[in-house]
C-alpha cells in the first residue's frame, strides 16, 4: 500500500497549519489546482464563463443607480435633465416610466447574471471538495495503527466534516464573492470620480479602509474563540460516538446518567464558547455599521451642500446615496467573506494537519511485490518495543514451514498479538527480521504482503452492511457462487438461507445483530474467500463458549488446511494438534515443542494446561448440575400438570 503524502498530491504543497504562521494566500495557493483542474477542461471553461458573467454583472450593478438618478431628475425637472443627456440618450427613453422599467430590468439582469455565475461555478467548488475530502480519507487509511490507537474516531470524523465545509467556504466566498467585490469597488470609484469629484472617492476610500481594517482585526480576534468552540465540539462528538459504540457496556453497568453527564459537561463548554462566538459577531456587525454610517453621512453631506449651491441636482443626491447603499452590500460581504474564509481556514487547520502526519510504515522506493512460492514464515532474532524502556518481544526466532501450523501461547501481555501485527507489518521490527520465503517484509510492497496473509481475529467487527457485503470484503470481485461456496465451507450457509433476507440481511453496527459464533463464521467465510497462502488465527475462539468453540474449530481446521498457519491461542485445547507450540513469557520464547512433549516438561505450558483443564471440568460439572436440577424440576412438576 502506497502512501498518499501531501508532497505527492498534485497541486497540494505543504499547507500551513496555524493561523499565526499561515496566510490566506498560501491556503488559496494549495487549493488553486482543484479550482483550476488541469485534467478537467470542462471545469476550466466553467470558471472562465463564470468570470465573464461576474464582470458583466458588476458593470450592470454599478450602472443601476444611474437610472435611479435619471428617474429622479426627470420627475423633478424633465426639461433640464433631457437637455443634459440628449447627446447620447434618446429622448423617449427619458420618460419616467421607461426609466423606472430600465432600473428594475437592470436589477433583474444583475441577479440573473450572479445566479448564472453561481450555477456555473457550483461543480467547480464541489470538485475541489470531493478531491480534497477523498485525499484526506485515503491518507487516514495509510497512517499507522499506532496513530489510530491514539486518536478518537469521532474526533477524526468531525475534523473531516468541518474541513470539508471549510474548503467549500474558501472556494465559494473567495471566488464567488471576494474577487467580484474588488471589481465592484473599482468600478464604483471610477463612476463616483467621473460624476462627482475626488473628495467623494477619498471619503469612500477612508471608509472602506477603516471598514476592512476593523473587520480583519475583529475577525482575527474571533478566530481563537471559534477554535475553542471547535475543540469543544470535537470533544463532545467524540464522547457521543464513543458512548454509542459501547451502548451495551453502558447498559450492562447502568451508566446512562454517567454518560449523559459526561456528554453534558462537554456541551456546556461548547455552549460557553458558542455564546462568545455569537456575542463577538454582534459587536463586529455593530462596529461595521458605525463605520459605514460615518462614511455615508459624510458623502451625503457633501452632496447636500452641492445641491444647495446649485452644483448638483436632487438626482445626484439620490444617486450618491444609491451608490453607497450599493457599495454597502459588497462591503458587508467583505467582512462576511473574511470571517468565513478565516473560519474556514481554522476548520482546515486540523484537516491539513492530518495530511501532514507522516506515514510511519512506508514502502521502499524499490520495493517489489511479495512472491509467495511455498509460504515459509521465519522470525530471525526479532525484537520489538513501543517504548525503549519496555520491550515487547526480545530475540524471537522460529520458523513456520510451508503448510504447517505453529501455535503461540502464553499469559496475557506476553506479546502474542504483537507477532500478528508484525506479520502484517502494522509496525516494523526494532531488531532482527521477518521473512516470507526468504523475502524481508520491509523490502516488499505492503499491499502484496497483506494480500498474501489472511486473518481471523478474536473480535470480529463487521461493517453495517449485508452479510454478502461482509463476506465479499475478502475479495471484492468475487461472484455470488464463490460467496455461497465460502459460507458453506465456514458452516454458516444453512443459517444464512434461513434468514428472511438471506445474504441481503443487514448485520447491524459492528455486526451486533449476529451472535459471536455467527460473526466468527462470517469472518472465516471472508478469509476463505480471500484464499491467502498464509493464515493467522489470533485467538479466534477465545471469546466463545465451549460448545460454539468446538463448532467454530471445525471450520477453522478447514480454513487452515494446506496453509501456512500461525495460531495465537488462549485456550490450549485448540492447539493440541499444532506441528509446534511456542510458549511466550515476557516477550521471550521459554518453551517450544509438541503438545505431549511440553506436558512432559511440566513447565509453564503444563501449568497452563492443568489450570485450564480444571476450569473446564468445573464448568462441565456446573452445567451437568444445572441440567439435573432442570430435569428434577420438570419431573416433580409433571404429576401436578397431569392432575390439573
C-alpha positions, 0 to 999 in steps of 0.5 A, spaced: 500 500 500 502 506 497 502 512 501 498 518 499 503 524 502 501 531 501 508 532 497 505 527 492 498 530 491 498 534 485 497 541 486 497 540 494 504 543 497 505 543 504 499 547 507 500 551 513 497 549 519 496 555 524 493 561 523 499 565 526 504 562 521 499 561 515 496 566 510 490 566 506 494 566 500 498 560 501 491 556 503 488 559 496 495 557 493 494 549 495 487 549 493 488 553 486 489 546 482 482 543 484 479 550 482 483 550 476 483 542 474 488 541 469 485 534 467 478 537 467 477 542 461 470 542 462 471 545 469 476 550 466 471 553 461 466 553 467 470 558 471 472 562 465 464 563 463 463 564 470 468 570 470 465 573 464 458 573 467 461 576 474 464 582 470 458 583 466 454 583 472 458 588 476 458 593 470 450 592 470 450 593 478 454 599 478 450 602 472 443 601 476 443 607 480 444 611 474 437 610 472 435 611 479 438 618 478 435 619 471 428 617 474 429 622 479 431 628 475 426 627 470 420 627 475 423 633 478 425 637 472 424 633 465 426 639 461 433 640 464 435 633 465 433 631 457 437 637 455 443 634 459 443 627 456 440 628 449 447 627 446 447 620 447 440 618 450 434 618 446 429 622 448 423 617 449 427 613 453 427 619 458 420 618 460 419 616 467 416 610 466 421 607 461 426 609 466 423 606 472 422 599 467 430 600 465 432 600 473 428 594 475 430 590 468 437 592 470 436 589 477 433 583 474 439 582 469 444 583 475 441 577 479 440 573 473 447 574 471 450 572 479 445 566 479 448 564 472 455 565 475 453 561 481 450 555 477 456 555 473 461 555 478 457 550 483 461 543 480 467 547 480 467 548 488 464 541 489 470 538 485 475 541 489 471 538 495 470 531 493 478 531 491 480 534 497 475 530 502 477 523 498 485 525 499 484 526 506 480 519 507 485 515 503 491 518 507 487 516 514 487 509 511 495 509 510 497 512 517 499 507 522 495 503 527 499 506 532 496 513 530 489 510 530 490 507 537 491 514 539 486 518 536 478 518 537 474 516 531 469 521 532 474 526 533 477 524 526 470 524 523 468 531 525 475 534 523 473 531 516 466 534 516 468 541 518 474 541 513 470 539 508 465 545 509 471 549 510 474 548 503 467 549 500 467 556 504 474 558 501 472 556 494 465 559 494 466 566 498 473 567 495 471 566 488 464 567 488 464 573 492 471 576 494 474 577 487 467 580 484 467 585 490 474 588 488 471 589 481 465 592 484 469 597 488 473 599 482 468 600 478 464 604 483 470 609 484 471 610 477 463 612 476 463 616 483 470 620 480 467 621 473 460 624 476 462 627 482 469 629 484 475 626 488 473 628 495 467 623 494 472 617 492 477 619 498 471 619 503 469 612 500 476 610 500 477 612 508 471 608 509 472 602 506 479 602 509 477 603 516 471 598 514 476 592 512 481 594 517 476 593 523 473 587 520 480 583 519 482 585 526 475 583 529 475 577 525 482 575 527 480 576 534 474 571 533 478 566 530 481 563 537 474 563 540 471 559 534 477 554 535 475 553 542 468 552 540 471 547 535 475 543 540 469 543 544 465 540 539 470 535 537 470 533 544 463 532 545 462 528 538 467 524 540 464 522 547 457 521 543 460 516 538 464 513 543 458 512 548 454 509 542 459 504 540 459 501 547 451 502 548 451 495 551 457 496 556 453 502 558 447 498 559 450 492 562 453 497 568 447 502 568 451 508 566 446 512 562 446 518 567 454 517 567 454 518 560 449 523 559 453 527 564 459 526 561 456 528 554 453 534 558 459 537 561 462 537 554 456 541 551 456 546 556 463 548 554 461 548 547 455 552 549 460 557 553 464 558 547 458 558 542 455 564 546 462 568 545 462 566 538 455 569 537 456 575 542 463 577 538 459 577 531 454 582 534 459 587 536 463 586 529 456 587 525 455 593 530 462 596 529 461 595 521 455 599 521 458 605 525 463 605 520 459 605 514 454 610 517 460 615 518 462 614 511 455 615 508 453 621 512 459 624 510 458 623 502 451 625 503 453 631 506 457 633 501 452 632 496 447 636 500 451 642 500 452 641 492 445 641 491 444 647 495 449 651 491 446 649 485 452 644 483 448 638 483 441 636 482 436 632 487 438 626 482 445 626 484 443 626 491 439 620 490 444 617 486 450 618 491 446 615 496 444 609 491 451 608 490 453 607 497 447 603 499 450 599 493 457 599 495 454 597 502 452 590 500 459 588 497 462 591 503 458 587 508 460 581 504 467 583 505 467 582 512 462 576 511 467 573 506 473 574 511 470 571 517 468 565 513 474 564 509 478 565 516 473 560 519 474 556 514 481 556 514 481 554 522 476 548 520 482 546 515 487 547 520 486 540 523 484 537 516 491 539 513 494 537 519 492 530 518 495 530 511 501 532 514 502 526 519 507 522 516 506 515 514 510 511 519 510 504 515 512 506 508 514 502 502 521 502 499 522 506 493 524 499 490 520 495 493 517 489 489 511 485 490 511 479 495 512 472 491 509 467 495 512 460 492 511 455 498 509 460 504 515 459 509 514 464 515 521 465 519 522 470 525 530 471 525 532 474 532 526 479 532 525 484 537 520 489 538 518 495 543 513 501 543 517 504 548 525 503 549 524 502 556 519 496 555 520 491 550 515 487 547 518 481 544 526 480 545 530 475 540 524 471 537 526 466 532 522 460 529 520 458 523 513 456 520 514 451 514 510 451 508 503 448 510 504 447 517 501 450 523 505 453 529 501 455 535 503 461 540 501 461 547 502 464 553 499 469 559 496 475 557 501 481 555 506 476 553 506 479 546 502 474 542 498 479 538 504 483 537 507 477 532 500 478 528 501 485 527 508 484 525 506 479 520 502 484 517 507 489 518 502 494 522 509 496 525 516 494 523 521 490 527 526 494 532 531 488 531 532 482 527 527 480 521 521 477 518 521 473 512 516 470 507 520 465 503 526 468 504 523 475 502 524 481 508 517 484 509 520 491 509 523 490 502 516 488 499 510 492 497 505 492 503 499 491 499 502 484 496 504 482 503 497 483 506 494 480 500 498 474 501 496 473 509 489 472 511 486 473 518 481 471 523 481 475 529 478 474 536 473 480 535 470 480 529 467 487 527 463 487 521 461 493 517 453 495 517 452 492 511 449 485 508 452 479 510 454 478 502 457 485 503 461 482 509 463 476 506 465 479 499 470 484 503 475 478 502 475 479 495 471 484 492 470 481 485 468 475 487 461 472 484 455 470 488 457 462 487 464 463 490 460 467 496 455 461 497 461 456 496 465 460 502 459 460 507 458 453 506 465 451 507 465 456 514 458 452 516 454 458 516 450 457 509 444 453 512 443 459 517 444 464 512 438 461 507 434 461 513 434 468 514 428 472 511 433 476 507 438 471 506 445 474 504 441 481 503 440 481 511 443 487 514 448 485 520 447 491 524 453 496 527 459 492 528 455 486 526 451 486 533 445 483 530 449 476 529 451 472 535 459 471 536 459 464 533 455 467 527 460 473 526 466 468 527 463 464 521 462 470 517 469 472 518 472 465 516 467 465 510 471 472 508 478 469 509 476 463 505 474 467 500 480 471 500 484 464 499 491 467 502 497 462 502 498 464 509 493 464 515 493 467 522 488 465 527 489 470 533 485 467 538 479 466 534 475 462 539 477 465 545 471 469 546 466 463 545 463 458 549 465 451 549 460 448 545 460 454 539 468 453 540 468 446 538 463 448 532 467 454 530 474 449 530 471 445 525 471 450 520 477 453 522 481 446 521 478 447 514 480 454 513 487 452 515 488 446 511 494 446 506 496 453 509 501 456 512 498 457 519 500 461 525 495 460 531 495 465 537 491 461 542 488 462 549 485 456 550 490 450 549 485 445 547 485 448 540 492 447 539 493 440 541 494 438 534 499 444 532 506 441 528 509 446 534 507 450 540 511 456 542 510 458 549 511 466 550 513 469 557 515 476 557 516 477 550 521 471 550 520 464 547 521 459 554 518 453 551 517 450 544 515 443 542 509 438 541 503 438 545 505 431 549 512 433 549 511 440 553 506 436 558 512 432 559 516 438 561 511 440 566 513 447 565 509 453 564 505 450 558 503 444 563 501 449 568 497 452 563 494 446 561 492 443 568 489 450 570 485 450 564 483 443 564 480 444 571 476 450 569 473 446 564 471 440 568 468 445 573 464 448 568 462 441 565 460 439 572 456 446 573 452 445 567 451 437 568 448 440 575 444 445 572 441 440 567 439 435 573 436 440 577 432 442 570 430 435 569 428 434 577 424 440 576 420 438 570 419 431 573 416 433 580 412 438 576 409 433 571 404 429 576 401 436 578 400 438 570 397 431 569 392 432 575 390 439 573 
